[in-house]
Amino acid sequence: MARASDVTIDHRTYLHKTVKSLVIHEFQQTVGNRANNSFRSFIFDMATGKQLTLADLFKPGVDPRTALPPLARPFLAESLDRAQPPHETGTYPFTTDRFEPQAGAFNYSGDYRAFALTPDELILFMPDRPIAHEDPPPQDRLVWSMDGGAVEAHVPLTALNSILRQGLTV
């Protein structure tokens, strides 16, 4: 049976000094199914013409998957409180531990794959794609799915100055 479907692709661009961020938001919906949102980001150093990874934004030897969470946590918590659907502050699954990268554990962070650098903040789009359900599912809770970009954490660059590479600090 042919179904009506809708696909929309938006983009946002941000410029921080010589670093340009392109964030692509994909929205796909077929009749009878939930809409799916995904975020992809492409970050470029316009001075060198090279594409950058998240690790390239930080000082040499800094692993953003371990160094970023403690610095971003207060701002992530604020974002989680505002996330949809409406929920009580700090309730599962809208807790910081579920949105921070953890080796060998399920989380909604998407390992910070979708991000943007603006003139004054680092934006993390989490998860970067729809996640059907937790794996393994929690034994004592409702099993959640999460749409891409359900949480958008805005971390001020001033909070990251200690780990940002030279030339990106504010």
N, CA and C of each residue as an Amber inpcrd file, in Angstrom:
protein
   510
   0.8350000  -1.1690000   0.0000000   0.0000000   0.0000000   0.0000000
   0.8880000   1.2440000   0.0000000   0.6270000   2.0930000  -0.9200000
   1.3840000   3.3440000  -0.9770000   0.8830000   4.2730000   0.1230000
   1.8050000   4.8780000   0.8200000   1.4490000   5.8000000   1.9030000
   2.0060000   7.1750000   1.5860000   1.2750000   8.1550000   2.0270000
   1.7660000   9.5120000   1.8890000   2.9290000   9.7010000   2.8560000
   3.9240000  10.3970000   2.4120000   5.0540000  10.6680000   3.3000000
   5.5310000  12.0950000   3.0630000   6.2740000  12.5650000   4.0470000
   6.7710000  13.9240000   3.9820000   8.2040000  13.9270000   4.4880000
   9.0830000  14.5370000   3.7460000  10.4740000  14.6730000   4.1590000
  10.8500000  16.1460000   4.0100000  11.4080000  16.6910000   5.0870000
  11.8610000  18.0780000   5.0710000  13.2910000  18.1090000   5.5630000
  14.1070000  18.8930000   4.9170000  15.4910000  19.0610000   5.3480000
  15.7490000  20.5490000   5.5210000  16.1180000  20.9160000   6.7500000
  16.4810000  22.2930000   7.0720000  17.9670000  22.3280000   7.3680000
  18.5060000  23.5100000   7.3860000  19.8950000  23.6410000   7.8220000
  20.0780000  24.9500000   8.5700000  21.0580000  24.9420000   9.4440000
  21.4700000  26.1370000  10.1760000  22.9800000  26.2480000  10.0180000
  23.4510000  27.4540000   9.9310000  24.9010000  27.6680000   9.9000000
  25.2860000  28.6230000  11.0220000  26.4650000  28.3860000  11.5580000
  27.0120000  29.2090000  12.6320000  28.4730000  29.4820000  12.2970000
  28.9630000  30.6330000  12.7180000  30.3610000  30.9730000  12.4870000
  30.9870000  31.4190000  13.8040000  32.0800000  30.7620000  14.1680000
  32.8780000  31.1520000  15.3290000  34.3030000  31.3540000  14.8290000
  34.7030000  32.6090000  14.7760000  36.0200000  32.9680000  14.2360000
  36.1670000  32.3400000  12.8600000  37.0750000  31.3670000  12.6660000
  37.2290000  30.7540000  11.3430000  36.5300000  29.4030000  11.2380000
  35.8030000  29.0100000  12.2840000  35.1180000  27.7110000  12.2760000
  33.6550000  27.8930000  11.8780000  33.2650000  27.2080000  10.8180000
  31.8830000  27.2800000  10.3380000  31.2020000  25.9480000  10.5980000
  30.0290000  26.0070000  11.2290000  29.2400000  24.8100000  11.5250000
  28.0060000  24.7950000  10.6440000  27.7580000  23.6520000  10.0410000
  26.5500000  23.4230000   9.2560000  25.8050000  22.2810000   9.9280000
  24.5860000  22.5650000  10.3880000  23.7650000  21.5540000  11.0500000
  22.5680000  21.2830000  10.1570000  22.3960000  20.0280000   9.7970000
  21.2990000  19.6170000   8.9330000  20.2740000  18.8720000   9.7830000
  19.0290000  19.3410000   9.7160000  17.9170000  18.7180000  10.4440000
  17.0290000  18.0160000   9.4180000  16.9110000  16.7120000   9.5590000
  16.0780000  15.9050000   8.6710000  14.8060000  15.5240000   9.4160000
  13.6610000  15.7750000   8.8160000  12.3700000  15.4360000   9.3930000
  11.6590000  14.5440000   8.4010000  11.3110000  13.3390000   8.8290000
  10.6570000  12.3860000   7.9370000   9.4230000  11.8340000   8.6190000
   8.3050000  11.8070000   7.8710000   7.0800000  11.2630000   8.4300000
   6.3150000  10.5330000   7.3410000   5.8710000   9.3400000   7.6620000
   4.9680000   8.6020000   6.7840000   3.6550000   8.4530000   7.5290000
   2.5680000   8.4580000   6.7990000   1.2500000   8.3510000   7.4180000
   1.1840000   7.0690000   8.2350000   0.7130000   7.2070000   9.4590000
   0.5700000   6.0500000  10.3320000   1.7770000   5.7900000  11.2140000
   2.8730000   6.4990000  11.0070000   4.0790000   6.3180000  11.8220000
   4.4470000   7.6300000  12.4960000   5.1840000   7.5140000  13.6020000
   5.6860000   8.7130000  14.2780000   6.7010000   9.4140000  13.3850000
   6.7550000  10.7220000  13.5260000   7.7450000  11.4960000  12.7870000
   9.1380000  11.1840000  13.3410000  10.1170000  11.2440000  12.4850000
  11.5080000  11.0140000  12.8870000  12.3350000  12.2510000  12.5850000
  13.0970000  12.6780000  13.5790000  14.0150000  13.7970000  13.4240000
  15.4380000  13.2800000  13.5470000  16.3080000  13.7830000  12.7140000
  17.7340000  13.4510000  12.7970000  18.5320000  14.7310000  12.6050000
  19.7070000  14.7720000  13.2290000  20.6010000  15.9160000  13.0940000
  21.9740000  15.4220000  12.6700000  22.5380000  16.0840000  11.6900000
  23.9050000  15.8030000  11.2380000  24.6420000  17.1310000  11.2160000
  25.8920000  17.0780000  11.5970000  26.6510000  18.3260000  11.5810000
  27.9540000  18.1400000  10.8220000  28.3520000  19.2090000  10.1740000
  29.5990000  19.2640000   9.4380000  30.2900000  20.5460000   9.8680000
  31.5070000  20.4140000  10.3870000  32.2240000  21.5440000  10.9550000
  33.5060000  21.7390000  10.1450000  33.7610000  22.9830000   9.7490000
  34.9130000  23.2620000   8.8970000  35.7590000  24.3970000   9.4640000
  37.0620000  24.2470000   9.3620000  37.9820000  25.3420000   9.6430000
  38.1750000  26.0500000   8.3090000  37.5880000  27.2070000   8.1740000
  37.6100000  27.9150000   6.8990000  39.0000000  28.4380000   6.5620000
  39.8750000  28.5900000   7.5590000  41.2410000  29.0670000   7.3040000
  42.0820000  27.9860000   6.6490000  41.8430000  26.7260000   7.0150000
  42.6450000  25.6270000   6.4610000  41.8870000  24.8080000   5.4230000
  40.5500000  24.9610000   5.4000000  39.7360000  24.1840000   4.4730000
  39.5100000  22.7510000   4.9230000  39.7880000  22.4460000   6.1870000
  39.6400000  21.0790000   6.6900000  38.3470000  20.9040000   7.4630000
  37.7730000  19.6980000   7.3330000  36.6140000  19.3460000   8.1390000
  37.1080000  18.9430000   9.5260000  36.3940000  19.3880000  10.5610000
  36.7960000  19.1380000  11.9340000  35.8670000  18.1400000  12.6160000
  36.4210000  17.4240000  13.5740000  35.6400000  16.5770000  14.4600000
  35.4860000  17.3150000  15.7820000  34.6860000  16.7830000  16.6700000
  34.5340000  17.4100000  17.9780000  35.8760000  17.4770000  18.6950000
  36.6660000  16.4280000  18.6080000  37.9780000  16.3990000  19.2740000
  38.8940000  17.5090000  18.7690000  38.7350000  17.9260000  17.5080000
  39.5760000  18.9820000  16.9410000  39.3310000  20.3500000  17.5850000
  38.2150000  20.5170000  18.2900000  37.9060000  21.7880000  18.9370000
  38.6430000  21.9570000  20.2610000  39.2360000  20.8640000  20.7360000
  39.8460000  20.8850000  22.0600000  41.3590000  20.7550000  21.9880000
  41.9980000  21.0640000  23.1030000  43.4490000  20.9710000  23.1950000
  43.9040000  19.5560000  22.8520000  45.1320000  19.4120000  22.3500000
  45.6440000  18.0660000  22.0570000  45.5910000  17.1800000  23.3090000
  45.1660000  15.9480000  23.1130000  45.0900000  14.9840000  24.2030000
  43.7970000  15.0180000  24.9940000  42.9200000  15.9880000  24.7260000
  41.6390000  16.0720000  25.4360000  40.6110000  15.2070000  24.7030000
  40.0270000  14.2520000  25.4170000  38.9620000  13.4170000  24.8640000
  37.6310000  14.0590000  25.2370000  36.8940000  14.6030000  24.2610000
  35.6500000  15.3010000  24.5910000  34.6070000  14.3970000  25.2400000
  34.6750000  13.0890000  24.9870000  33.6900000  12.1690000  25.5930000
  33.8790000  12.0450000  27.1010000  35.0760000  12.3650000  27.6110000
  35.3000000  12.3100000  29.0550000  35.4820000  13.7000000  29.6670000
  36.0960000  14.6340000  28.9440000  36.3600000  15.9730000  29.4920000
  35.1400000  16.8870000  29.4360000  34.2970000  16.7210000  28.4450000
  33.1560000  17.6120000  28.2540000  32.0110000  17.3820000  29.2490000
  31.6300000  16.1440000  29.5680000  30.4710000  15.9470000  30.4470000
  30.4970000  16.7070000  31.7720000  31.5820000  16.6930000  32.5560000
  31.5120000  17.4240000  33.8300000  31.3430000  18.9350000  33.6500000
  31.9130000  19.4900000  32.5820000  31.8080000  20.9270000  32.3430000
  30.4430000  21.3100000  31.7700000  29.8500000  20.4200000  30.9880000
  28.5710000  20.6950000  30.3410000  27.3690000  20.3120000  31.2030000
  27.5810000  19.5140000  32.2440000  26.4790000  18.9510000  33.0410000
  25.4560000  19.9850000  33.5310000  25.8620000  21.1320000  34.0980000
  24.8360000  22.0850000  34.5680000  23.9390000  22.6000000  33.4390000
  24.5060000  22.7750000  32.2690000  23.7480000  23.2910000  31.1290000
  22.9030000  22.1820000  30.5050000  23.4140000  20.9690000  30.5330000
  22.6500000  19.8110000  30.0700000  21.4300000  19.6160000  30.9630000
  21.6060000  19.7230000  32.2590000  20.4870000  19.5470000  33.1900000
  19.3640000  20.5410000  32.8940000  19.7190000  21.7890000  32.6050000
  18.7070000  22.7940000  32.2470000  17.9770000  22.3880000  30.9700000
  18.7070000  21.8780000  29.9890000  18.1080000  21.4570000  28.7230000
  17.1860000  20.2630000  28.9230000  17.5920000  19.3400000  29.7820000
  16.7670000  18.1620000  30.0540000  15.4510000  18.5520000  30.7150000
  15.4990000  19.5530000  31.5810000  14.2770000  20.0040000  32.2550000
  13.2750000  20.5830000  31.2640000  13.7700000  21.1830000  30.1650000
  12.8980000  21.7960000  29.1570000  12.4590000  20.8120000  28.0650000
  13.0520000  19.6350000  28.0180000  12.7810000  18.6760000  26.9350000
  11.3310000  18.1940000  26.9690000  10.8550000  17.8160000  25.8110000
   9.5020000  17.2670000  25.6680000   9.5440000  15.7470000  25.7260000
   8.5390000  15.0810000  26.1750000   7.2810000  15.6100000  26.6760000
   7.4530000  16.2190000  28.0600000   6.4730000  17.0100000  28.4970000
   6.5690000  17.6000000  29.8330000   6.7820000  16.5070000  30.8840000
   7.6490000  16.7810000  31.8450000   7.9870000  15.8000000  32.8740000
   8.5030000  16.5180000  34.1100000   8.5580000  15.8090000  35.2080000
   9.0980000  16.3850000  36.4300000  10.6180000  16.4780000  36.3090000
  11.1710000  17.5320000  36.8560000  12.6180000  17.7620000  36.8230000
  13.3760000  16.5630000  37.3840000  14.4020000  16.1430000  36.6490000
  15.2830000  15.0780000  37.1190000  14.7100000  13.6880000  37.0760000
  13.5970000  13.4910000  36.3590000  13.0150000  12.1550000  36.2950000
  13.5210000  11.3960000  35.0800000  13.5620000  10.0960000  35.2270000
  13.9970000   9.1920000  34.1770000  13.1080000   9.3570000  32.9570000
  13.6180000   9.3360000  31.7410000  15.0110000   9.1740000  31.3550000
  15.7500000  10.4960000  31.1930000  15.1200000  11.6010000  31.6060000
  15.7180000  12.9240000  31.4230000  16.6940000  13.2440000  32.5540000
  17.7120000  12.4090000  32.6710000  18.7560000  12.5870000  33.6720000
  20.0950000  12.7060000  32.9530000  21.0100000  13.4540000  33.5550000
  22.2850000  13.7210000  32.8750000  23.0340000  12.4490000  32.5320000
  22.9800000  11.4290000  33.3880000  23.7300000  10.2050000  33.0890000
  23.2390000   9.5250000  31.8150000  21.9750000   9.7080000  31.4570000
  21.4370000   9.1120000  30.2260000  21.8460000   9.8920000  28.9740000
  22.3330000  11.1270000  29.1480000  22.7040000  11.9700000  28.0130000
  24.1840000  12.3160000  28.0010000  24.9950000  11.4960000  28.6290000
  26.4470000  11.6480000  28.5990000  27.0500000  10.3650000  28.0700000
  28.0780000  10.4630000  27.2130000  28.7080000   9.2530000  26.6860000
  29.2410000   8.3860000  27.8270000  29.0070000   7.0870000  27.7040000
  29.4970000   6.1340000  28.6970000  29.9370000   4.8810000  27.9580000
  31.1910000   4.5170000  28.1200000  31.7160000   3.3280000  27.4410000
  30.9320000   2.0970000  27.8820000  30.4350000   1.3450000  26.9190000
  29.7580000   0.0890000  27.1960000  28.3780000   0.2110000  27.8040000
  27.8280000   1.4180000  27.8900000  26.5010000   1.5950000  28.4780000
  25.6030000   2.3310000  27.4900000  24.3100000   2.0160000  27.5530000
  23.3510000   2.6880000  26.6850000  23.1760000   4.1300000  27.1400000
  23.1020000   5.0500000  26.1710000  22.7990000   6.4410000  26.4940000
  22.2150000   7.1210000  25.2720000  21.6530000   8.2990000  25.4980000
  21.0360000   9.0760000  24.4280000  21.9490000  10.1670000  23.8820000
  23.2140000  10.1850000  24.2590000  24.1160000  11.2660000  23.8520000
  24.4780000  11.2210000  22.3750000  24.3910000  10.0440000  21.7650000
  24.8720000   9.9200000  20.3960000  26.3650000  10.1710000  20.3130000
  27.0460000  10.0290000  21.4630000  28.4820000  10.3140000  21.5630000
  28.8180000  11.7140000  21.0410000  27.8620000  12.6270000  21.1850000
  28.0380000  14.0280000  20.7740000  28.3930000  14.1540000  19.2880000
  27.8230000  13.2810000  18.4430000  28.1220000  13.3340000  17.0060000
  27.5500000  14.5860000  16.3450000  26.3890000  15.0700000  16.8000000
  25.7740000  16.2520000  16.1900000  26.0030000  17.4510000  17.1050000
  26.7730000  18.4030000  16.6240000  27.1240000  19.5700000  17.4330000
  27.3690000  20.7620000  16.5290000  27.3860000  21.9400000  17.1470000
  27.6970000  23.1670000  16.4110000  28.4620000  24.1000000  17.3310000
  29.3400000  24.8670000  16.7460000  30.0920000  25.8880000  17.4700000
  29.5720000  27.2470000  17.0170000  29.0300000  28.0060000  17.9620000
  28.5150000  29.3430000  17.6620000  29.5270000  30.3550000  18.1960000
  29.2920000  31.6480000  18.0270000  30.2440000  32.6210000  18.5640000
  30.4530000  32.5260000  20.0750000  29.4510000  32.0140000  20.8050000
  29.6060000  31.9820000  22.2610000  29.1880000  30.6870000  22.9420000
  28.8560000  29.6420000  22.1700000  28.4690000  28.3850000  22.8070000
  28.7100000  27.1760000  21.9110000  28.7530000  26.0240000  22.5600000
  28.7760000  24.7380000  21.8780000  27.3790000  24.1560000  22.0420000
  26.7390000  23.8180000  20.9320000  25.4000000  23.2340000  20.9790000
  25.5350000  21.7400000  20.6990000  24.9340000  20.9190000  21.5560000
  24.9150000  19.4680000  21.3890000  23.4840000  19.0480000  21.0880000
  23.2690000  18.3530000  19.9690000  21.9540000  17.8630000  19.5720000
  21.8950000  16.3870000  19.9320000  20.9950000  16.0310000  20.8720000
  20.9760000  14.6430000  21.3690000  19.5710000  14.0740000  21.4000000
  19.4200000  12.8100000  21.0740000  20.4070000  12.0580000  20.3000000
  20.4660000  12.6100000  18.8820000  21.4220000  12.1640000  18.1200000
  21.5600000  12.6910000  16.7620000  20.5460000  12.0690000  15.8000000
  19.9730000  10.9590000  16.2040000  18.9990000  10.2480000  15.3620000
  17.9670000   9.6050000  16.2770000  16.8200000   9.1820000  15.7330000
  15.8280000   8.5100000  16.5780000  16.3910000   7.2050000  17.1460000
  16.0690000   6.9390000  18.3810000  16.4740000   5.6900000  19.0200000
  15.1900000   4.9510000  19.3640000  15.0340000   3.7610000  18.8240000
  13.7880000   3.0150000  18.9650000  13.4780000   2.6470000  20.4120000
  14.4620000   2.1710000  21.1440000  14.2500000   1.8090000  22.5440000
  15.5870000   1.5700000  23.2050000  15.5760000   1.5840000  24.5070000
  16.8060000   1.3320000  25.2350000  17.2020000  -0.1280000  25.0900000
  18.4740000  -0.3610000  24.9950000  18.9840000  -1.7190000  24.8530000
  20.2160000  -1.8800000  25.7220000  20.1780000  -2.5990000  26.8040000
  19.0410000  -3.4050000  27.2530000  17.9920000  -2.5260000  27.9220000
  16.7430000  -2.9590000  27.8850000  15.6920000  -2.1540000  28.5200000
  15.8160000  -2.2040000  30.0420000  15.5050000  -1.1140000  30.7090000
  15.5420000  -1.1260000  32.1720000  14.4470000  -2.0480000  32.7070000
  14.7890000  -2.8490000  33.6800000  13.8540000  -3.8510000  34.1860000
  12.7240000  -3.2530000  35.0150000  12.9500000  -2.1020000  35.6210000
  11.9560000  -1.5450000  36.5350000  11.2480000  -0.3100000  35.9940000
  11.4050000  -0.0230000  34.7010000  10.8390000   1.2090000  34.1590000
  10.2130000   0.9810000  32.7910000   9.3930000   1.9440000  32.4050000
   8.8300000   1.9710000  31.0640000   9.9750000   2.0920000  30.0550000
   9.9070000   1.3510000  28.9760000  10.9490000   1.4230000  27.9550000
  10.6900000   2.6470000  27.0870000  11.7190000   3.4980000  26.9670000
  11.5930000   4.7470000  26.2350000  12.2050000   4.6620000  24.8540000
  11.6130000   5.4100000  23.9210000  12.2620000   5.7120000  22.6600000
  12.5740000   7.2090000  22.7240000  13.4190000   7.6810000  21.8440000
  13.7960000   9.1010000  21.8950000  13.9740000   9.5920000  20.4610000
  13.3520000  10.7120000  20.1610000  13.4680000  11.2980000  18.8390000
  14.7910000  12.0610000  18.7280000  15.3410000  12.1160000  17.5390000
  16.5730000  12.8560000  17.3240000  16.3880000  14.3240000  17.6660000
  17.3490000  14.8850000  18.3860000  17.2910000  16.2850000  18.7670000
  16.3040000  16.5980000  19.8700000  15.8610000  15.5730000  20.6130000
  14.9170000  15.7970000  21.7160000  15.5140000  16.7430000  22.7500000
  16.8350000  16.7190000  22.8720000  17.5350000  17.6010000  23.8130000
  18.5900000  18.3770000  23.0490000  18.5690000  19.6790000  23.2500000
  19.5420000  20.5670000  22.6120000  20.2350000  21.3270000  23.7390000
  21.4390000  20.8880000  24.0860000  22.1750000  21.5140000  25.1850000
  23.0500000  22.6470000  24.6600000  22.9280000  23.8060000  25.2770000
  23.7090000  24.9850000  24.9070000  24.7360000  25.2380000  26.0100000
  26.0030000  24.9680000  25.7010000  27.0830000  25.0790000  26.6770000
  27.9070000  26.3230000  26.3530000  27.9410000  27.3070000  27.2520000
  28.7350000  28.5190000  26.9810000  30.2140000  28.1680000  26.8090000
  30.8490000  28.7810000  25.8260000  32.2700000  28.5240000  25.5960000
  33.1160000  28.9520000  26.7820000  32.6460000  29.9270000  27.5510000
  33.3990000  30.3430000  28.7330000  33.5420000  29.1930000  29.7280000
  32.5600000  28.2820000  29.7500000  32.6460000  27.1230000  30.6390000
  33.6460000  26.0920000  30.1220000  34.0130000  26.1990000  28.8400000
  34.9120000  25.2250000  28.2130000  36.3080000  25.7830000  27.9380000
  36.5620000  27.0340000  28.2940000  37.8500000  27.6720000  27.9810000
  39.0570000  26.8390000  28.4040000  38.9510000  26.1110000  29.5060000
  40.0990000  25.3380000  29.9990000  40.4750000  24.1750000  29.0860000
  39.5450000  23.7290000  28.2270000  39.8530000  22.5900000  27.3530000
  39.8080000  22.9290000  25.8610000  39.3080000  24.1280000  25.5030000
  39.2590000  24.5190000  24.0890000  40.6510000  24.7470000  23.5370000
  40.8220000  24.4150000  22.2590000  42.1210000  24.6480000  21.6240000
  42.3850000  26.1360000  21.5040000  43.6340000  26.4660000  21.3700000
  44.0520000  27.8660000  21.2270000  43.3690000  28.4640000  20.0070000
  42.8680000  29.6570000  20.1490000  42.1920000  30.3410000  19.0470000
  40.6850000  30.2190000  19.0870000  40.1460000  29.3090000  19.9020000
  38.6940000  29.1540000  19.9880000  38.1290000  29.6850000  21.2910000
  38.9740000  29.9920000  22.2470000  38.4900000  30.4720000  23.5390000
  37.8160000  31.8300000  23.3920000  36.9650000  32.1150000  24.3230000
  36.2380000  33.3910000  24.3130000  36.8870000  34.3200000  25.3140000
